[in-house]
Amino acid sequence: MKSGSLGGYVVRRLIQTVPVVLGVVIVNFLLLQLAPGDLATVLAGEAGGAPKEYIDQLRARFGHDQPVYIQLFNYLRNLIVLDLGYSFRQSAPVFDLLMQRLWPTLLLMVCTLVLSLGFGILMGLLAALWVRTWKDNAISVAAIIVYATPLFWVGLMLILVFSIRLDWFPTSGMEDVVAFHEGWARVADIAHHLVLPTLTLSLFYLALYARLMRASMLEQRGLDYVVTARAKGQSERRITTRHVFRNALLPVVTMAGVQTGGLIGGSVVVESIFAWPGLGQLAYQSLFARDYNLLLGIFFLSAVLVVVVNLIVDVVYVFLDPRIRIG
Amino acid sequence: MSEPAISIRDLQVALPAWSDRKLAVAGVSLDIAPGEILCIVGESGSGKSMMGKAILGLLPAPHVRAVGGQVHFEGRDLLTLSEDALRAVRGRRIAMIFQEPMTALNPLMPVGRQIEEVLEIHTDLAPAQRRARVLDLIRDVHLPDPERMIASYPHQLSGGQRQRIVIAMALALEPGLIIADEPTTALDVTTQAQILHLIKELQRAHGTAVLFITHDFGVVAEIADRVAVMRHGEVVEQGAAADVLGAPQADYTKALVAAVPGLKPRLREPADGTPPLLRVVDLEKTYRISSGLFGGAVREVKAAKKVSLELKRGSSLALVGESGSGKTTLARCIIGLESVESGLIELDGERISGRSRAELRPHRKNIQMVFQDPYASLNPRQRVGDIVALGPMLNGVGREEAIAQARELLRLVGLKPDAVERYPHEFSGGQRQRIGIARALAVKPKLIVADEPVSALDVSVQKQVLELLNDLRKSFGLSMLFITHDLRVAATVCEEIAIMQRGEIVERGATADIFAAPSHPYTRSLFDAVPGRAWISGLG
């Protein structure tokens, strides 16, 4: 309710996330035990076959010869000091790999969030203001079409039109590695590469938020406090900006928090299509390489990301809605 | 009469094409003199609210709109004004007070800002002057601690406090006319009395004309100078309050006045010495509101503190209290929807408190409930026959037989037998409450718990439902626990009363005794707060 105890609230929420993340890690660990094959068989297979002794030796080196609960215990113990193990596949500590790949994914996610929320809210607002006119219909129909279109198809079509036909944007990657840009030139280059992946990932959420915002605006506009404002002599424009807008925003913010998990899922597809060097792409690669250590690390980081974003949304909510009590 | 503050001539408001009536307001003509309170009385659907909204152009256009007549106010016809000109009138010359203080304020804006908005729209005052005026207004409506009050959000205030804020908002620019649309209907009776008093006090001080819309003749008796009775969009009678209330001319007015529950206590039937049907001893129930997964600060609300009561077989007991007094919690404990913390509930000598769900199941049919909201308490996807027959069927009666019984019960509660085939939405509120009563009776319960069964109904319908309950009590030998906030209703239905306040029963006894000499101060304040008490007592 009051921001005085906000710090305490955040700390308490962070403590509450520990069992959540721990649960996610344990479930993931056990699930991956069910997956057929392991790193040793893959390595042996790629080497064109190997004797059983060699495979057993590899397993012993990876610690896979021990009972599951001991493996889990060791994993959790190492997790406390953020030691996520070693990726034998990539010959690097998992933690370093994750940190390397985190920033591209964060960049993609933040841009997507800003774009989809910003334009989604704007589109929903406009549609609600123009309700039951052709403009509203146009926005609503467009939103439904985009909402129903699969992510990978959008990505491929954007590449086909804007990269291959029009040659406006690069098809893949995060920057032009042979150009060796520095400073602002590099920023511009990355931004140029960012356009299509962000657009692909954003469109679905943009449509979702636009529809939600429209519905929420229309609902709020029918409530009693709007009649009160009208009876005061307030103009329709002011009623919208001052009273309705903020109230209508609340469900959209809630939805944005819920959807972050889905956003990470979507980034796996988008990063694979655009060869974006982020966590999603890494997850895809490590899955096929049976690099379970790395995969577990990615799951752990994703869980942390979702939890942190939800916390941020909740804190934003405290500022938006005075009825939320903290403490 | 001097020049009227507002003069409504032949006002017509059209309803959308798909409604059952063409005009919500069908040619209403009224004058309100400066400094006069005119009460518009009518039941739901009489068009009284539509008329209030039409004056300020607040009808839900384009479906509902004023189609004829004039509204003369300060030399102009409001119906012909442009939107901009009308906006200058709203809030400045004519202000409005709404029914629901819970929803009439923006939940995300401090109330001070919401009052200030009126000044901001219509005046050139500097921020500091506006603030000073807002503080004055808060003081005018007798709210405590103005400095803190203006920074509060609506959810931090009680219903009565919010309604005071809305009144402050309406008074901000000393308008010539205030339209008050059922401003006290959603409030507790003691709060209602305070708000009525406040409106009258401020109206006298500022000489404002008030158009007061209500369905409650008690409120009319309390506040009105003149009365207009509306039915089906037309004024059936108007005149000075004393004349209309004392000697109503139109048949409809007479019927409405006759339907007002009187304050004549029901007498106790001679006791026959049998053991009580329901016995509640030292019941305790506390709600704990913890904050999140790992506890933290816990807030405790004592909903029932050492509550004891007894209900004799074949009699009825009214549990009277205001919202938050714990009366509904007590009812939920008795019918086994809530577990009790300590204490004993006994029905017919058998303990029913502290049992598990499975153990309770055979006892369930002995206690049935009639709910407050006839709209929400019936499953809209089920036929009425199935709703009524479900209880007996769960207790092993065959479907054919159960439906036949349902048909008979529906006839008993005054519905046509073909109601069995129909769905709840085809019935009016009063009819739905009859269905709810039939449903409760279907399993032949020993005790009926009725939670505010008539508070959502119009006064004439309320009277019919109360009469029905009375008849059924006689013919079925029913015992009833009747929960209500309305002493008048309690007096009509029940021979015994228990008054509840903050989880405690503060006074208990025969209705006649309590009405003759209420001993607890809270009971006395409840009596004082009954709107139009002097007039109702005069009705005999």
Interface residues (C-beta under 8 A of the other chain):
Chain A: R12 I15 Q16 L223 D224 Y225 V227 T228 A229 R230 A231 K232 G233 Q234 S235 R242 H243 R246 N247 L320 D321 P322 R323 R325 G327
Chain B: L56 L58 R87 A88 V89 R90 G91 R92 A95 M96 F98 E100 T103 A104 L105 N106 P107 L108 M109 E117 V118 I121 H122 Y153 H155 V166 M169 S291 G292 L293 F294 G296 A297
